[in-house]
Amino acid sequence: MYILTRYVVWEVLKFFLAALVGLTLVVTLGMGVKEGLSRGLPPEVMLRTMPFMLPEMLGITIPVAMLYAVSSVFGRMTGANEVVALKSLGISPMAVVWPVLVLATFMSLGTVWMYEIAASWCRPNVARTVGESIEEIAYSMLRTNHSFGPPQISQFSIVVKRVDGRKLVQPTITIFGQPKVTLMAAEAELHTDWKTRELTITCWNAEVDQGQGRGFFPGKFEQTVPLVVPAADRYHRDWVAMSDISDRIAELNIRLRQQEQLLDANKKLGEPPSAKDEEDIANTRHLIFRLKTEPHRRWSNGFTCLCFALIGTPAAMLWRHADVLTNFFVCFLPILAIYYPLLMLGEDLSTSGRLPPIAFWTGNVILATPAVLLLRRIIRH
């Protein structure tokens, strides 16, 4: 029996690892390029951010790779009548199924861990890498668009006539601060120093406008800009570790009580509630709902790995087809049509407060229930 268990687990692991490597590579490259293009990142910066995206991508690809592995292995086994041979020897099919389900359970726990790492380590490091690459991003965008200045990653904007190497020709540089400073120069260069966290703008023949008057500086002129890595959103569920969620909810509850007390005080004074006050209260409640559902979201998404193994195993056995891709798509298409819409519906209803957070598990339960019934049918017949 030990030899049989080892054989099945090894076969599943081989298919699982092969699928995991291929899927993760494709998804990471695709998502990394898409994210990089949306931010205007040059290729070298995209490559530096991709390793930090890997755990989040593994959270997506581990369940799909497990489905591919079980559907391939058990489809091949039933197609070659290996399961029939086991039954003829008086061995229950569960002898080859339960080791795979145990493996899928451990993979599910690993998937939950990937979501946790993505929130507490990956996203902050992506933000730090993008912030530290501001000089490269600026030059890349100036060469292609002749302008730079997305507010989410910089405190300045630049418009140039052209870029010659590192020289910015006829740049107009706006530094957002108090006061706002506008530099117009014949040429300029950018240099960053992350030890001092400053960007130095070196201009030649610059005209400087600080709002209260203009000055002309012939020759070389330097202006420094402090560089700030965008801080993580303290209350965004994607940036909060599960161990910190209860503290964040407590902070938001205090904020909500203060907002509601202020609104009540204004009503008593005869002031009608403003749209902004009501919107602030609604936003705070929404953040609380999202944080309350986040542990359920991570655990339920993680245990899709076990659910996929549960449904993929009996489906492949009943299909009795040895072709790998056919087995996979026969198992995956119903999941795509039923499970993922239920997952999105459960998320919408729970994060809006219309259903309790446990509604996140709806898709898992609906997927696992027919899987268990199918397994019982295979064991009996």
Stockholm file with secondary structure:
# STOCKHOLM 1.0

chainA/1-381         MYILTRYVVWEVLKFFLAALVGLTLVVTLGMGVKEGLSRGLPPEVMLRTMPFMLPEMLGITIPVAMLYAVSSVFGRMTGANEVVALKSLGISPMAVVWPVLVLATFMSLGTVWMYEIAASWCRPNVARTVGESIEEIAYSMLRTNHSFGPPQISQFSIVVKRVDGRKLVQPTITIFGQPKVTLMAAEAELHTDWKTRELTITCWNAEVDQGQGRGFFPGKFEQTVPLVVPAADRYHRDWVAMSDISDRIAELNIRLRQQEQLLDANKKLGEPPSAKDEEDIANTRHLIFRLKTEPHRRWSNGFTCLCFALIGTPAAMLWRHADVLTNFFVCFLPILAIYYPLLMLGEDLSTSGRLPPIAFWTGNVILATPAVLLLRRIIRH
#=GR chainA/1-381 SS CHHHHHHHHHHHHHHHHHHHHHHHHHHHHHHHHHHHHHHTCCHHHHHHHHHHHHHHHHHHHHHHHHHHHHHHHHHHHHHTTHHHHHHHTTCCTHHHHHHHHHHHHHHHHHHHHHHHHIIIIIHHHHHHHHHHTHHHHHHHHHHHHSEECCTTTCSEEEECSEEETTEEESCEEEECSSSCEEEECSEEEEEEETTTTEEEEEEEEEEEECSSCEEEEEEEEEEEEECCCCCCCTTCGGGCCHHHHHHHHHHHHHHHHHHHHHHHHHHHTTCCCCHHHHHHHHHHHHHHHHHHHHHHHHHHHHTHHHHHHHHHHHHHHHHTCCCHHHHHHHHHHHIIIIIHHHHHHHHHHHHTTSSCGGGGGHHHHHHHHHHHHHHHHHHHC
#=GC SS_cons         CHHHHHHHHHHHHHHHHHHHHHHHHHHHHHHHHHHHHHHTCCHHHHHHHHHHHHHHHHHHHHHHHHHHHHHHHHHHHHHTTHHHHHHHTTCCTHHHHHHHHHHHHHHHHHHHHHHHHIIIIIHHHHHHHHHHTHHHHHHHHHHHHSEECCTTTCSEEEECSEEETTEEESCEEEECSSSCEEEECSEEEEEEETTTTEEEEEEEEEEEECSSCEEEEEEEEEEEEECCCCCCCTTCGGGCCHHHHHHHHHHHHHHHHHHHHHHHHHHHTTCCCCHHHHHHHHHHHHHHHHHHHHHHHHHHHHTHHHHHHHHHHHHHHHHTCCCHHHHHHHHHHHIIIIIHHHHHHHHHHHHTTSSCGGGGGHHHHHHHHHHHHHHHHHHHC
//
